[in-house]
Amino acid sequence: MWWRKVLGAVLIAAGVVALVYGEISYTKETHEAKVAGLEFSVEEKETFEIPTWAGVASVAAGTLLLLIGRRR
């Protein structure tokens, strides 16, 4: 089926991105205050590390889906 090919390609792409970058950084706004007409906000930078095994597993699963779709 065509959805196996699409899902396989998406999993392979996500796995490669996870292996190349290894972590995702994002900014999280935690506090905001308004005092005497002044606005203050505190932002924290968070980092989420992607395990290597997750990237490898994603590439393997995507490859498996593409191979299964090809055999039928």
FIBAMI-98231 format. One record per residue (C-alpha): residue number from 1; residue in one letter; x negated, y, z. Coordinates in nm, 3 decimals, padded with zeros to 5 digits. Example, Ala and Ser with C-alpha at 12.3 -4.5 7.8 and 13.67 -1.06 7.14 Angstrom:
REM FIBAMI-98231
<rec k="1" r="a" xx="-01.230" yy="-00.450" zz="00.780"/>
<rec k="2" r="s" xx="-01.367" yy="-00.106" zz="00.714"/>
END
This chain:
REM FIBAMI-98231
<rec k="1" r="m" xx="00.000" yy="00.000" zz="00.000"/>
<rec k="2" r="w" xx="-00.109" yy="00.357" zz="-00.062"/>
<rec k="3" r="w" xx="-00.084" yy="00.462" zz="00.305"/>
<rec k="4" r="r" xx="-00.365" yy="00.217" zz="00.396"/>
<rec k="5" r="k" xx="-00.599" yy="00.390" zz="00.155"/>
<rec k="6" r="v" xx="-00.509" yy="00.734" zz="00.288"/>
<rec k="7" r="l" xx="-00.541" yy="00.628" zz="00.653"/>
<rec k="8" r="g" xx="-00.868" yy="00.450" zz="00.577"/>
<rec k="9" r="a" xx="-01.013" yy="00.760" zz="00.411"/>
<rec k="10" r="v" xx="-00.901" yy="00.981" zz="00.702"/>
<rec k="11" r="l" xx="-01.057" yy="00.743" zz="00.957"/>
<rec k="12" r="i" xx="-01.385" yy="00.731" zz="00.766"/>
<rec k="13" r="a" xx="-01.397" yy="01.111" zz="00.736"/>
<rec k="14" r="a" xx="-01.319" yy="01.158" zz="01.107"/>
<rec k="15" r="g" xx="-01.583" yy="00.902" zz="01.202"/>
<rec k="16" r="v" xx="-01.849" yy="01.070" zz="00.991"/>
<rec k="17" r="v" xx="-01.764" yy="01.410" zz="01.140"/>
<rec k="18" r="a" xx="-01.782" yy="01.261" zz="01.491"/>
<rec k="19" r="l" xx="-02.123" yy="01.108" zz="01.418"/>
<rec k="20" r="v" xx="-02.264" yy="01.424" zz="01.260"/>
<rec k="21" r="y" xx="-02.145" yy="01.679" zz="01.518"/>
<rec k="22" r="g" xx="-02.120" yy="01.464" zz="01.831"/>
<rec k="23" r="e" xx="-01.932" yy="01.726" zz="02.034"/>
<rec k="24" r="i" xx="-01.648" yy="01.973" zz="02.008"/>
<rec k="25" r="s" xx="-01.665" yy="02.313" zz="02.178"/>
<rec k="26" r="y" xx="-01.362" yy="02.526" zz="02.250"/>
<rec k="27" r="t" xx="-01.283" yy="02.836" zz="02.454"/>
<rec k="28" r="k" xx="-01.026" yy="02.816" zz="02.730"/>
<rec k="29" r="e" xx="-00.874" yy="03.132" zz="02.876"/>
<rec k="30" r="t" xx="-00.832" yy="03.080" zz="03.248"/>
<rec k="31" r="h" xx="-00.744" yy="03.412" zz="03.416"/>
<rec k="32" r="e" xx="-00.593" yy="03.738" zz="03.306"/>
<rec k="33" r="a" xx="-00.534" yy="04.047" zz="03.518"/>
<rec k="34" r="k" xx="-00.417" yy="04.402" zz="03.471"/>
<rec k="35" r="v" xx="-00.546" yy="04.652" zz="03.726"/>
<rec k="36" r="a" xx="-00.487" yy="05.026" zz="03.701"/>
<rec k="37" r="g" xx="-00.440" yy="05.015" zz="03.326"/>
<rec k="38" r="l" xx="-00.744" yy="04.795" zz="03.264"/>
<rec k="39" r="e" xx="-00.705" yy="04.445" zz="03.134"/>
<rec k="40" r="f" xx="-00.944" yy="04.169" zz="03.237"/>
<rec k="41" r="s" xx="-00.962" yy="03.814" zz="03.113"/>
<rec k="42" r="v" xx="-01.197" yy="03.530" zz="03.194"/>
<rec k="43" r="e" xx="-01.275" yy="03.270" zz="02.931"/>
<rec k="44" r="e" xx="-01.456" yy="02.943" zz="02.987"/>
<rec k="45" r="k" xx="-01.640" yy="02.756" zz="02.715"/>
<rec k="46" r="e" xx="-01.563" yy="02.384" zz="02.734"/>
<rec k="47" r="t" xx="-01.747" yy="02.107" zz="02.553"/>
<rec k="48" r="f" xx="-01.609" yy="01.763" zz="02.478"/>
<rec k="49" r="e" xx="-01.864" yy="01.503" zz="02.375"/>
<rec k="50" r="i" xx="-01.752" yy="01.237" zz="02.128"/>
<rec k="51" r="p" xx="-01.906" yy="00.897" zz="02.205"/>
<rec k="52" r="t" xx="-02.113" yy="00.743" zz="01.927"/>
<rec k="53" r="w" xx="-01.920" yy="00.418" zz="01.952"/>
<rec k="54" r="a" xx="-01.596" yy="00.605" zz="01.873"/>
<rec k="55" r="g" xx="-01.741" yy="00.742" zz="01.548"/>
<rec k="56" r="v" xx="-01.876" yy="00.402" zz="01.447"/>
<rec k="57" r="a" xx="-01.543" yy="00.234" zz="01.533"/>
<rec k="58" r="s" xx="-01.353" yy="00.489" zz="01.326"/>
<rec k="59" r="v" xx="-01.575" yy="00.435" zz="01.022"/>
<rec k="60" r="a" xx="-01.548" yy="00.057" zz="01.063"/>
<rec k="61" r="a" xx="-01.169" yy="00.066" zz="01.095"/>
<rec k="62" r="g" xx="-01.137" yy="00.292" zz="00.790"/>
<rec k="63" r="t" xx="-01.362" yy="00.066" zz="00.586"/>
<rec k="64" r="l" xx="-01.160" yy="-00.237" zz="00.694"/>
<rec k="65" r="l" xx="-00.835" yy="-00.070" zz="00.589"/>
<rec k="66" r="l" xx="-00.982" yy="00.016" zz="00.247"/>
<rec k="67" r="l" xx="-01.107" yy="-00.340" zz="00.197"/>
<rec k="68" r="i" xx="-00.774" yy="-00.494" zz="00.301"/>
<rec k="69" r="g" xx="-00.591" yy="-00.268" zz="00.056"/>
<rec k="70" r="r" xx="-00.827" yy="-00.367" zz="-00.225"/>
<rec k="71" r="r" xx="-00.785" yy="-00.744" zz="-00.181"/>
<rec k="72" r="r" xx="-00.407" yy="-00.748" zz="-00.229"/>
END
